Amino acid sequence: MSKIGDNDPKLEKYRRMQRIRQFEAKAEAIHAQGEIPGALHTYAGMEASGVGACMALRDDDYMVGNHRSHGHPIAKGAELRPLMAELLGKKTGVCQGKGGSMHLSDFSMGSLGETSIVGSGGPVVAGAALGAKLQGSDRVALCFFGDGASSEGAIHEGMNLAAVWKLPAIFVCENNRFGMSTPTSDAVAGENVADRAHGYGIPGVIVDGQDVDAVEEAVREAVDRARAGKGPTLIETKTYRYGDHAVNMGRELTPRGPEHEDWLKRDPIVLYRERLVESGIDEATLDAIEKEAGEAVEDALKFARESEYPEFAEAFDHVYSERLPIPEDVQAHA
């Protein structure tokens, strides 16, 4: 089905940011009603970081996100129906209902998956980039991680290997000011995570994470460098998450100072909409894209609600290449 401005990358960036924001709002609402099991980590406020980065990638390039995982696959262009179904634990979900909110993946879009293990994407992306290099392809691999994960050893191991072997990898640190509930300034030495790139002899780039065009430009330069065989880049997007570490937990974990209102005034979607209007795109077109995004989210929720839950035996699928044998005593209670 065609979409408004299908072939216009400027409108596609706006569409993807709207889809993330509205998907997150709907997910938060139904999570509060108990419809989504487990914790829910939302991406609102950070849309420009994910969308800008993913717009610089091809569909077949690899991408790994983290526990705040809804925004990243949507930013790369994933369909909403299987993502929403996964949040509800349905068999039509992108992971057949076995992954849930923190473990989304969509191999058709190059999304290798997200995980709740903080910093674990570093070695995964290094491995994907190594595979691309050994296969002689020009694919690149991009890893999203947060300021909290920047202090995890796995991230540094991944960056070090990528630098030593000149792998086509891009490491994007989304510095949203808090690692869970701890301000970055209390937990991360130095003013900028990107400064750590010098220790690996690779470029370190700082970009305004609320500016989708600036993020895209920075990542595109890193992608071009990686495809040319010049190795990885570390990019730090200075951004901000609007919600708590995990929403609907019954208490506010993230301390908010006076700068909170300043960040709210720099909403990445509002900023980009203003830029599009200034460039000559009419408000009606943007309103239509916003409406279209809302309809897509409602359609995804309807699809998810009408989908079936997995059968008990399906828990033994996708563990190994062949289904695990189901013990007889377990079968008796299935």
N, C-alpha and C positions, 0 to 999 in steps of 0.2 A: 504494500500500500504506500502510495507516495505521500510525502510530508511537505509542509510549507517550507519553501526555500531549500529543497533537497540538495541542490548542488551549490549552495552558498555556504562556505565554511564559517563565515561570521554568524549566520543564523543557526548553523549546526552547533556552534559553541553555546549560544544562548539556549537552544533547545536542551542540550545535555545538562546544563546547569539547572534549568527549570525542572527537568525530570528528576534530578537528584534531590533538589529541595522539596519537591512535592512528594516524592517517594518516601523520603525521610519523615515528613510531616504525617503522612498516612500511617507509616509503620509505627511511629511513636504513639499515635492515637489508638491503634488497635492493640498495641503492646500494653497500654494502660488498662485495657479491658480484659487482658489475659489471653488474647488470641495468639500472641507470639510467645513461645516458651523461651526461658532463659534471659540473659542480659541483652540489651540493645544499645549499641554504640553508634551514634549518629554523626553525620558528616556536614551538617548545616553550618554555613559560614566559610567552609573550605573549598567550595565548588570550583573556584577559579584555579586552584592548585591542581586538582585532579584532571579537570577538563583541559586546561592549557597544556599539561604534560602529555595527555593521551592524544590530543589533536596533532602532536608532533610525531606520533607513531603510525605505522601501518597496521592494518588488521592482523597481519601475520607476525608482527613483532610480539615479543613476550612481555608480560606484565605481572608483577606480584604485589599484592596489597598487604593489609594487616587486619587486625581485629575490627577496625572501623571500616568495614568492608563493603558497604553497599555503594558508596560513592565511586569507588575505583572501577568496577566493571561497567557501571552506567556511563562513567566518563569515557570508557573505551568503546562504547556503543552497544553493549549487551542489551538483549531484549528484556523487558520488565516482567513478563509473565512468569518465566521460570525462576527469576530472582525472588519475586514475591511468594511463589509457591514454596520455595526453599525455606523462607522465613517461617511459613506456617507448617513446615514439616511434611509436605505433600510429595507424593512419588513423581509428580510432574516437575518438581524442583530441579534446579540445575545440578544438584548433587543427590537427586532422588530422595530428598527429604532427610538425608543423613548428616548434612553439614550444619545447617542452621545459619543464624545471622553472622557468625564470625568466620565461617569457612566456605564462602562462596567461591565458585570458579566457573569459567566458561571457556573451554579450550577452543571453541570455534572463533573466539575473539582474541585468542592468545593469552587469556587470563589464566595463569597457572594455579591460581588459588590464593586464598587468604588464610591466615591462621592466628589463633589467639596467643601463640608463643611469641612474645615481644622480640623483635630483631631477627626472627628466623628467616626472613626473606632474603637476607644478604647472601648466604651460601647458595640458596636456590637460584637466584638470579645469576650468580657467578657460574653455576653449573649450566644453566640454560644458555648463557653467553658462550661458554666453552663449547657446548654442543654445536651451536651455530657456527662457530669458528672452525671446528673440526670437520663439519659437514660442507664447509666452503660456501655457505649461504651468507647473505648480507643482512640477516636478521639482527636486531639488537634486543637487549633485555633490560627492562626498567624495574627498579625496586622502589616502592613507597615505604617509608618508615617515619616514625615520629621522633620528636626531640628526646623522649624517654628512651627509645630504642637506640639512639645515637651513642649511648654509654654501654650498650650490650656488646660483648665480645664477638658474637656471630656477625654483626654488621661490619666490624673492623676486619674480621677474617675474610669476609666476602670482598671488601674493598681492596684488601692487600693482595689477594689472589688475582683479582681482576686487573690490578695495576701491574703486578709482576708479569702476567701473561698477556698484557695488553688486550684484554677481552672487550667485546662490544657491549659494555654495560653502562647504565646510567643509574645513579643512586640519588633519589629525591627525598630529602628530609623535610617533611611537612612540620615545621616548628609552629605548633598552635598554642604556644605559651605555657602549656601544662603537660606534665607527665602524670596521668591520672589526676591527682589533686595537688601535685607539687609544682610550684612555679619553676620554669626552666632555669631561671637565674639562681635558684637554690640547689640545683642538682647537676648542672652542666658547667664545667669549667670553661672559661673563655666566653667572649661575647657572641661568637658565631660558630655554629656547628660546621659551616663550610670551611672555616680556617683549618680544620683537621685534614683537609685534602692535601695540604703541603707535606704532611708526614708520609704520604704515599706517592708523592711526585706527580699528582694529577691535578687538573684544574678544580678550583673550588669557587662556586658562583652563588651569589646571594641575589634573590629576586623578590619583588613584592608579590606575595602570594594571593593578594586580593585583585590583582590585575591579570586577567586571563591571557591577554595578548603578550604581556611581558613574560609570563611563565612559558607560553608556547615558544616564544623566540629563544629563550634560554635553553629549553630542552631540545629544540630543533638544532641548535648549534652543537649540543652534546651528541645528538643522534648522528649528525653529519660527521662529526669527529670519530664516533665509534664505527660507523660504516666504512670509514676510510682506513681503519686499522690502527688508529692512534690511541686506542684504549678508553678507559672509563672517565667519567666526570661525576663530581659530587655537587649537587645543586640543593641549596637550602631555600625553601619558600617560606617567607615570613607571613604566617596566616593566623587564624583564630577560630576556635570552635565555639558555637553559640550554646550548645547544650552541655550538660554535665558529662563527666567521663562516660557514664552509662545512664540513660534516662529512666525515669519512673522507679527509682530505687528507694524513694521515700524520704530522702534527705539530700541536701545540696552538698556535694563533696568538693566542688571546685571553688576556691576562694575568688571573689571578684572585686577588683579595685576600681578606682575612678576611671581607669583606662577602658573599662568594659563598654561604656557608652560611646567612647571614641571609635572603638572597633565596630560597634553596631552601625555607626554612621558610614562605615566603609564596607557595607554589604557588597560582596563581589557581583551579585546579580544586578543590584541597583546601579552600581558603577558602570557595568558593561552596557546595561540598557541605555543609560544616558549617553554613552559613547556612540552607540548605534544610532540613536536619534540624531545626534549631532552630525553623523556621517550621512544622513539623508534617508534613513530607513524610517518608515512611518510607524506611529504608535499602534495602528490597527494590526499591522503584521505581527508585531511583538505580542500584542494581546492575544492574537489567534494562536501563536506558538505556545503561549502560557496555557491557554485553554486546551490545546491539543495535548500538552504534557499532562494536565490534570485528568483528561479523559483516558490517557494511556495508563495512568496509575490506577484509576477506578476499574478499568478493564482487567488489569493485572490482578487486582484484588478479587474481582468476581471469578476470574479463572482459577485463582488459588483456592478460594472457598469451595468451588464446585469440584475440585480435583480430589482424588482418593488418597488416603494415607497408604504408605507401603504395607505390604503383607509382612507378617512376622519373619518368615523365612528369608526375606530380602535383606535382613540385617547381616546375613552371611555372604552376601554378594559384595564384589568390589574390595574385598580384603586382600585377596591374592588373585592371580590371573584366572583361577577357577574357583567356583563356589566352595566354601568350607563345608565339610560334612556336618550336618546338624545332629547333635547327640540325641539319642532316643528319648532320654528323660526330658529334654527340652522340647522335642516334638510333641510329647504327650501333653504339654501345657500350652502349646501354640494355639 
